[in-house]
């Protein structure tokens, strides 16, 4: 009897199984955002580490910019992960309910944050 119940349960179709391709695509997008967040954090650490290993060209402004880059990169990476998680969870429901809409706010907000950090990078490289 238990085998019959397990077999019935394993062949039972769920709402999510109707949209397998969409859910898998959403998962790949989520993982891409996680990779992006890791890269943002890594670049911040790289710039900060390179700055403080170049003892000959240390200046107070360069030190401040290197610290800002490191802190902002880690903060932006964490923010990217948080926004990716919330976006992924919203997409699960939207796909299942067939009410999916693209998340413009997430893309625009993260794009603006990346541009700000790029401008700080530019200022840093002009200062050293």
KOLTI-639984 format. One record per residue: residue in one letter; x, y, z of N, C-alpha, C in turn. Coordinates in steps of 0.2 Angstrom, whole numbers, plus 5000, padded with zeros to 4 digits. Each point is the difference from the previous one (the first is absolute). Example, Ala and Ser with C-alpha at 12.3 -4.5 7.8 and 13.67 -1.06 7.14 Angstrom:
<nodes>
A506649725039499650065000500450065000;S499850054996500450065001499650055003;
</nodes>
This chain:
<nodes>
X500449945000499650065000500450065000;X500650005004500450065000500350014993;X500249954997500350014993499550034995;X499449985001499550034995499950085002;X500050025006500050075002500650044998;X500649975000500650034998500050014993;X499849954996499950004993499550054997;X499550015004499550044998500250075002;X500450015005500350075002500550024995;X500449954998500650024995499750024993;X499449974998499850024994499550055000;X499850035006499550055000500350074998;X499750034995500250064997499950065005;X500550045001499950065004499950064995;X499850065003500050064996500650024997;X500649995004500650024998500349964994;X499849945000500249954994499750024994;X499550045000499750034993500550054997;X500450035004500450054998500749995001;X500249944999500749985002500550044996;X500050014994500550044996500050075003;X499550035002500050075002500350005007;X499949955004500350005007500749995000;X500249954995500749994999500450064998;X499750044995500350064998500050055005;X499550005004500050055006500649985005;X500149945001500549975004500750024997;X500149994994500650024997500250085000;X499450045000500150075000500250025008;X499749965004500250015007500749995002;X500249944997500749985001500550054996;X499850034995500450054996500150065005;X499450025003500150065005500449985005;X500049945003500549985005500750014998;X500249974994500650014997500250074999;X499650044998500150074999500250035007;X499649995005500150025007500749985002;X500249944999500749985002500550034997;X499950024993500550034996500150085003;X499450035001500050075003500450005006;X499949955005500450005006500749994999;X500149954995500749984999500450064997;X499750044996500450064997500150055005;X499550015005500250045005500649985005;X500049945001500549975004500750014996;X500049994994500650004995500350075000;X499550054999500350075000500250025007;X499749985005500250025007500749975002;X500049944998500649965001500650034996;X499950014994500550034996500350075002;X499550045003500150065002500550005006;X499849965005500449995006500749964999;X500149974995500649964999500550054996;X499750054997500550054997500150065005;X500549985004500250055005500350074998;X500350004994500350064998499550054997;X499449984998499650064998499450015004;X500049995007499550015004499950075002;X499450024999499850075001499350005005;X499950055004499450005004499349994995;X500050044995499449994995500049934997;X500649984998500049934997499849955005;X500250015007499849955005499250005001;X499850065000499250015001499649974995;X500350014993499649984995500149925000;X500549975001500149935000499649975006;X499950035005499549985006499350004997;X499850064997499450014998499849944994;X500549994996499949954995499849935003;X500549985005499949945003499349995004;X499850055004499450005003499450004996;X500050054995499550004995499949944996;X500649974998499949934996499749955004;X500249995006499749955005499350015001;X499850075001499350025001499649984994;X500350024994499649994994499949934999;X500549965001500049934999499549965004;X499950025007499549985004499350024998;X500050074998499350024998499849964993;X500549994996499849964994499749935002;X500349975004499849935003499350015003;X499950055004499350015003499550014995;X500250054995499550014995499849944995;X500649964999499949944996499549955003;X500149995007499649965003499350025000;X499850065002499350024999499750004993;X500450024995499850004994499849924998;X500549965001499949934999499349975003;X499950025006499449975004499450034997;X500050074998499450034997499949964993;X500549994996499949974994499749935000;X500249965005499749935001499250015000;X499850045004499250015001499750034993;X500450054997499850034994499949954994;X500549965000500049954995499449955001;X499949985006499549955001499350034999;X499950075002499450034999499950034993;X500549994996500050034993499950085000;X500350035005500050075001500750034999;X500549974997500750025000500050074997;X500450045003500250074997500850015001;X500350034996500750015001500150055006;X500649995003500150045006500550054998;X499750064998500450064998500350035005;X499750005006500350045006500749975002;X500049935000500649965002500550024995;X499949994994500550014995500350085000;X499550045000500250075000500450025007;X499849985006500350015006500749975000;X500149944998500749975000500450034995;X499750024994500450044995500350065003;X499650045003500250065003500549995005;X500049955004500549995005500649984997;X500049964995500649984996500350064997;X499750054997500250064997500450045006;X499750015005500350045006500649975002;X500149935001500649975002500550014994;X499849994994500550014994500250085000;X499650045002500250075000500650015006;X499849975006500550005005500749974998;X499949944996500649974998500450054995;X499650034996500450054995500350065004;X499750025005500350055005500649985003;X500049935002500549975004500650004995;X499949974994500649994995500250074998;X499650055000500350074998500450035005;X499949985007500450025005500649975001;X500149944998500649965002500650024994;
</nodes>
